Amino acid sequence: MSRCSPFPHSANRSQRTNRWRIDGIASDEERANTLKQLLDLQRDDGGWSTASFLSDWKGLQRDDGEPLDVQTSDAYGTGLAIVISRELGVPADDPRLQHGVRWLQANQRKSGKWFTRSPVNDAGNLISNTGTAYAVLALQACGKLPGWPLSSGR
């Protein structure tokens, strides 16, 4: 029986690897291919665009009729790509991930949040909340949050 931890980065790497694998969903080859495709979507500025993950989704379009913006990096795409990469075994010091970390560090707003434009609808931009969560998880996954994970004595 597979288990998933709600705190994926709180244990050492070998313990995490076993906890996050769910048998039968994807073979090692399929995971490697997916990881390659994901890393290939990295933008020159170091980030990833959420819309680029969706560009082959048949029938998906913006509410305003404009094409999906696959050229603009955002926190949701960047954070998610880094978290997935780390969970699939890419080391935190990998240059691609470090480029993404630098993008996150350079694009955090004064409020502490990161902006993510919704791929399909500009109303509310609630996706920024999830983008901020993924950004924090990505920074955590790459050891960039001082004092994290918190020790049990705090």
N, C-alpha and C positions, 0 to 999 in steps of 0.2 A: 504494500500500500504506500503510495506516495504522500508526502507531507509538504506543505508550503508554510513558510514562516512569514508572519506579518512584518518581521524586521529582517529583511534579506541581507543586510550588511553588518549585522551584529555578531555574527559568528565568523570563524575563519573560513577561508575560501573553500577548502575541501568539504567542510560540513555544509556550506551553502550550496555547492554544486549538486550534492545528492538531494537536498531538500527541494530544490526548484525544478528538478527533472520529473516530468510526468510521462511515464512509459506509454508508448504507442501513438503519441501525437506527431512526432517528427523523428526521423532517423538522424544520425550524426551527419550524414551527407546533406540532408535537407536543412538542418540547422546551419551548417557551414555555408551553404548556398544562400540562405536567407541573410546571414550575417554579411556575406560579401555584397549582396544587393543593397543592404542597409548602409554599409560603409561607403559604397560607391555613390550614394546620394548626398554625401557631405558637400556643402557649398565651399567655395574658395575662401570665404570669410571664417570658416571653421564650424559654422552651425549647420543645422538641418532644417528643412522646411516641412512642416506638417503636411501641407498640401501635396508635396512630392510623394508622400506615402500613399496618397489617394488618387493619383493622376490616371491610373488604369481602371478605376472604378466606373464601370459602365453606367452612364446616365447621371453621374454626380456632376452638378453644376452649381455655380453661385446663384443666389437669389436675384442678384442684379444683372445676371446674364454675362458678366465678365468672366474671362477664363480663370481657372484656378491659379493662384499666385505660387508657383513652384520655385521662384527665384529668391524669395525673401526668407532668411533664416528666422526661426522663432524658438522660444524657450520650450514649448511642448515638444516639437520635433527634435531639438537638440538634446534635451534632457532624456527623452524616451530612447533615442538612439544610443546614448551613452550608457544608460541603465541596462538596456538589452545587451549591448556589447560586453559590459562587465559580467553580466549573468552568463553569457556564453563563453566566458574565459579570456576575453581580451584584457591584458594587464592595464592597470591604471596609468602607467607611464607610456603607453602606446602614443606615438606622436599624433595620431588622428584624434584620439580621445583628449589629449592635452590641448589640441587646437580647439576642440569643442568646449573644454573647460574655460579656456581664455575667452571664447565668445560669450559664454554665460557670465563670466566675471565682468566683461566690458559692457554688457547689455542689461544689467540689473538696474532697475529704476530707483530713484531716491526713496520711494515708498517701501522698498525692499522686495517688490514684486518684479516679475518679468511680464512683458506684454506678448500675447499671442493673438494674432488676427484669426478669427474663425475662417476656416476654409470656404464656408458657404454662406454665412450670414453675419453681417457686422453689428447686429443689434446686441448690445449688452457685453459682448466679448467675455462671456463667462469662462471660455476656454483658457483665459489667462490664469485663472485660479489653478486649474490642473497643470498648465504650463509651469507655473511657479512651483508646484509640488514636484513635478518631474525635474526641474532645475535643481532643487534642493537635494533630491535623491541622487542625481547625477554627481553633484559636488561631494556628497557623502560617499558615494561609491568610489570616488577617486581620491578620497582622503583629504579633501579640501575644507572640511568643516572642523575648526579647532574644538577639541573636547568631545568629539563624536566618535564612536557611540558613547553615550553617557555610561559611566560606571554605576554599579548597583548602589554605591555608597552616596550618590548625589540625591 
